[in-house]
Amino acid sequence: MPTVRSALIGRRWAASALSLLVLTACGDKAKVGDGPYADLVAKYVPRIEKELGLPFKTPPKLELRSREEVGAFVRQQLESERGRAQLAGQEALYRILGLIPDTMQLTGLLQRLLEEQIVGYYDPATKVLYVVEGAPAALLQQTVSHELVHALQDQYVAIDSIQKQVDDADRQSAAQSVLEGQAVLMQLRVDPNAGPMLKMPGGWDRIRDVIRDGQGGMPVFASAPRAVREGLLFPYLGGADFVRRYIEKRPEKELLTDLPTSTKQILNDASYFTADRASRDEPTTVTLPAPRTGSLVYSNTLGEFETRLILVQHIKDESLARRAASGVDGDRFAILRTPQGDALVWASVWDSAVDAGDFLDTMGDAARRRYELGVQGAPALNTARRYDIAATATRGARTVTLALEQVDGRPVVIYMDLPASLSTAPMDLARISLGR
């Protein structure tokens, strides 16, 4: 599983994630037969090589760390310059969208999540899998088998380079989902108990449910906001779903050379599994202009999965949220700091005008519910929405607008959530551009 560092990969604020009730990391290189847990390494390496059809180029390395040393590593990653910037930006975004309480500090929450269950982690800088001393035997075997898959992946795909590409979170999440999904499935395939069940009709669905249900035994995780929980689980469960479908269609050893580039490709077979790469549904790049009011705090992409999370948070309808998010073809948001307060500008391009209109209606309804303005009735037959939100004891007055525009002949929905006292849009929206 990913480390804190790799977390700024998957769901950019997430520092690690859960797999089979364990929060672990990724693994790499040394001599099979040497070092701690050499018997487990020697046991799993040939099984993993056979299943994936890929040999280790160099032997993996595993070392022990005390829980205190692991905790120090986690804090170091969360408190690094990049970690602080990523978490602050994500925190501001999630507060504006109503995905977390206004008073929640994501850094503290993530540290508690990690400390609740961490068993091991992988540091791509040193290429070493570190395991916590005294880890329970059952969790230890799961951790070692999972992390050895990452060790092998890292010899064919530069995991560290993926982690450093922090300006396109949707693409990072797609790549992370493949890495984690493949490791989860391999962890199950080499397990003498789970392996046979995985081959049974409906076996993966039952295992999937067990993984989800088991998170209730982790108090910090269970009490975290829905967006945090789902964001942590997606690379593992959504990724495993994708990898299962992949190996039904193509040799698994080819997967690492053809990583998906968006969560849309992870979620929709028609977007990825095409006759050739040239006909694949690649995301459109949305470029926002520099702000003319305030300063840029954070900018990134959301993608289909996170767009779905935003919708379902407020409309409470999984199928409607899935449908309304499914036509997105690319997006970018910006958090701007103004003297009046933080502002959000989010532009998304859609496959068709119908998809864009569907999203505009559903997102408008989500905004009404987010600010407790009531449920939207029959949507107006126009391409714009405006909601004026009164000030409360803890929040200033806000203005939310949605507009369906044409950019380079394509439908683009522009969503803004601004302090009501801003007299004009903080960006020149006419300068939004699209590209590949």
N, C-alpha and C positions, 0 to 999 in steps of 0.2 A: 504494500500500500504506500501512498505517498507520504512524504515527510511534511513538516510544516512548510519547508521550502517548496515542495512540489505542490503544496496546496494552493499556493498562489498560482497554480496551474489550473486545477480542476474547477472548482468554483472559487474564483480568485481570492476570496477571503478565507476559504477553508484551508486549514493547515494540515489536516489529515482526514481519514475517513474510515468507515467501518466495514469490516468484512467478517461474516460469520461470528459476530459478537466480539471481534477483536479490532482494536485500532493499532495498526502496525505501519510498516513502511515498505521499502524496496531493497533488493539485495545484490551484491557483486563480489567478487574475485579473490582467490588465494589457492591453496593447495587442497584438493579433496583428500581427506584423510588426516589433515593437520588441524590443530586448533580446537576450540570448543565446539561441541555437538558435531564432531566430524562424522559420527555414525549416521546422523540424520542427513547430512550433506551427501555422504556417499550413497545413502539409500535413495534419495530423491533425484539426484542429478541424472542418472541414466533413464529414469522413468520420464522425466520432463523432456529430455532430449528426444526420446523415442516418440512421445506424444506430439511434440511440436514439429518434429522433423528437422530440428536445428541443433547443431552441436555447440557446446561452450567453446569459445575461442581461447579463453584462459579460465582456469579454475576459480570458483567464487571464494570470497573471503568473509569470514564471520568472526565477530569479536563480542565480548561481554562488556556491559556497562551497568553501573549501579543505577537505581531509580533516580537518585539525586543528579547523576551526570546526565541522564536522559532529560530530566526536568530542566536542567540548565541549558541544554541544547534547544529545547522547545522555546524557552523564554528568549534565547538569543535570536531565533528565527523571527518570532513575533515582534521583537523589539528592534529588528534591523531597520535600516532606512527604508528599504523597499517594502518590508512587511508592514511598517507603520503607514506608509503612503497608501498601500493597497487596502488595508483594513479601514483606514479613515474614509477613503472614497466609497468603499462598499457600504460602510455604516451610514454615511450621509444619504446614499441612494436608497437604502432599505428603509431609512426613517421617513424620507419623503413619500415613498410608495406605501408606507404603512405595513411593511413586512416584519418589522421589529418595533418594540416599544421605543418611545423617544429617549428613554433613560438607559437603554441597554448599551453596554460596551462590548463590542464583538471580541476585542482582544481578550478580555477577562473570560468571556464565555468559552472561547476556543481553548484557552489554557486549561480551564476546568474540564472541558470535554476530553482533552488529551490526557490529563492526569487521571481521569476516571478509569481509563482502560488501556493505557499504552503498554505494549509488550515488546515492541522493537521499532527501529527506524532505520532508514537507509540514507546515507549522506552521499549524494552523487559527486561531491567534491573529492571525497576520499575513496569512493568506490568500495565502501565497506558496509555490510549489514551488521548493525549493532542490536544485540538482544539483551533485555533486562535480566539481570541476575535473579535467579529464583522464580522464573516464570513457570506457571503450571504446565505440566507435561503435555496435556491435550492442546492447550493454546500454543505451546512451543512448536509442536509439529505443524500446526496450521500456519504459524508464522514463517517457519523455515521453508516449507513447501511453497508458500505464496511468494516469499521474497526471492527465492531462487529463480522463479519465473522472471521477476524484474531484473535479476542479475543477467539472465540470458537476453532479455529484451535490450538491456543497456549496451550489450555488445553488438547489437544490430541497429539500434536506434539511439541517438544521443539524447537520453532523457534529460540531462542537464540543460541542453540547448532548448528543448521544448519548454522547460520551466522558466527560462529567461525571457521568453517571448510573452510579455505581460500585457501587451496593448491590444490583443484580440482574444478575450477570455472565452468566447464561444468556440473558437478553433482549438484553444488549449483544452477546453473541456471535452471536446470530441476526441482528441488524441489521448487524453488521460483516461477516458472511458474505455478505449481499446486496451490500454496497458493494464488497467485494473480489472476490466471484465475478463480478459484472458487469464490473468493470475487467479481470479476467483474460480473460474471454471477448472483450471488445472489443479488448483488446490483440492477441488472436489473429486476430480477424476483420479487422482493418485491416492485418495483416501479409501481404505478398504470398506468403510461403512457407507459413505456418501456416493462413491463411484457407481455401485450397482443401482442405487436409487436414481441417479442421474440418467441412466439408460432406460428406465421404465417410462411408459406413457404417463405424462403429467408429473414426472418426478421432479423436473426443474421447477415447475410451478409450486410444488409442495415445499421444496427447499427454499425457494424465494420467500414464501410466506413465513417459514420458520425464521429466516434471517430478519425479516421485517418485525415479526412479533417479538423476537428476542431483544430488540432494542429497548423494549419497555423495562427490561431489567437494569438498564443504565439510567439512573435518576437524572443526571445532568442532561443527557441526550433526550430523554423522554420529555423533559420540561422545556427544551429549547423551542423557539418559534418554528413553525412548519417549514418556512423557507430554508432555515438552517439545516433542519433534519433532512429534507428532501435533497438539498444541494450536496450534503455529505454522502447520501446513499446513491445518488444517480450514477457516478462513475462505476460503481461496483455492480449494482443491479441492472441499470440501463445498459451499461457496458457489456455485462455478461449476456444480456438478451441479444445485443448486436453481434457479439462474437459467435454465439450459438447459430445465429442465422447465417453468418459468414461461412462457417465451416461446413454448413449444409450445401453451400454453393461452390466453394472454392477451397483449394489447399490452404491449410492454416499457416504454413510457413511463408505464404505470400502476404499475409496480413500486415506485417510490420513495414513492408515496402510500399504500402498503399493506404496510409492512414486517412480516415475521414477528415474533412475540413470544417465541419459544422455539426451542431447537435441535431440539425434537421436531417443530416445524412445518417446519424445514429438512430433517429426515431422513425425514419421513413425509408423503406427499402427502395422505392422508386427514385429517390434522390441520390442513392449511391450505387445500387446494383444495376448498372446500365451496360449496354453492349460494349462500350469502351469509355475510357476516362474523359475523352473530349465531349461526350454527350451527358456527362454527369451534371447534376444540379449544383453548381458551385455558388457559394454566397457572393452577393454583390457588396462591394466596399462602399460604405456611406462615409463621406467626409463632411464634418461640421466646420463652419467658419470660426475664426477667432472671436471671442466675446467682445462686444462693444460696451458692455456694462459689466462691472465686476471682474473677477479673476477666475481662471480655470483651476478647479480643485482636482478633478478626476474625470477621465473619459475612458470608455471601453465599450464593448459589445455585450448584448444580452443573449441573442439567439433564440431559437424556438423553445428550448426547454425552460429557460428562465422567464421568457414571456408567458409561457403557460403557468409557471409558478405565481407570477404577479396576478394573473386573471383569477386563478382558482382561489387565491387567498381571500378575495373579496366576493366573488360571485358564488362560491361554494358549489360549483358544478363542474366535475372533472371532464365530462364529455364535451360540454360547451366550451370550456377553456381550451381543450385539445383542438377542437375544430377552429376556434378563432385564432389560435397561434400557428396553425399548420401551414398557412400560406406565406409566412414571412421569408424573405429572400436575402435579408441583410439588415443591419441596424447599427446605430451608434448613439450613445447618450453622453451628456456632459453635465457635471455638477459645477455650478458657478457660485462663487461667494460674492455676495453684494452687500452693501451697507444695510439693506433692508432684511437680509437673511439669505439662506441658500435657495438656489433655483435649479430646476431640472429641465433640460431640453433633450428630447429623445425623438430621433427620426428613424423610421423603419420603412423599407421598401418591400413591396408585395408582389406576388406572382401575377395577380390580376386585380382589376378594380373591384371585383366582387369580394375577393379576399380582404382587400384593404377596407372596404365598407363594413364587412363583417367584424373586423378587428376594431374599427372606430366605434361601432355600436357597443360592442362588448366591453371595450376598455372604458368607454364613457360610463357604462353602467357600473363597472368596477370602481371608477373614481367617485361616483355618487355614493356608493356604499362605503368606500374607504372613509369619506368625510361625513358619513351618516346623514346624507341628504335624502335617503329613501330609495326605494327600488324604482328603476326607470320603467316607464310604461312603453307604449309603442314608440319606437325611435322616430325622430323627425326625419322627413325626407330631404335632408340637406347634407352637406359634407363638412359641417363644423359643429362643435359643441363648446359651450362655455359654462363653467360652474363657479359661482362666487361663494367662497367659504368664509363665514364669519369668524372673527377672532374668539379664542377661548382663553381660559386662565393660563394655559401653558403654551399656547401657539398663536401666532399672529394671523391676521386675515390672509387668505390665499386666493389665487385665481388659477383655475385649471382650464386649459383650452385644448381641444383636439381639432385638427384640420386635415382634410384629404387634399393633397396638392399633386401636381404633375411636375416631376423633375426628369429632364431628358426623356420625356414621353412615357415615364413610368409612374405608377401610383405610389405616393409616399405619404404616410401618416405622421404628422408632427404633433407630439404630445408635450405640453409644457405645464409645469406646476411651479408657480412663481409667487413670491410675496405680492400681495395685492397692491402695495404702494409703488411697484415698478410700473412706470407709465408706458414703456415700450418693451418689445421683446429684447432680451439681452443679447441676441445674435441676429445678424442679417440673414433671415431664413431663405431669402432668394439666392443665397450663395451656397446652399447645400449642394453637393455634387455626388455623383455615383460613378463607380468604376469597378474593375475586376482586380 
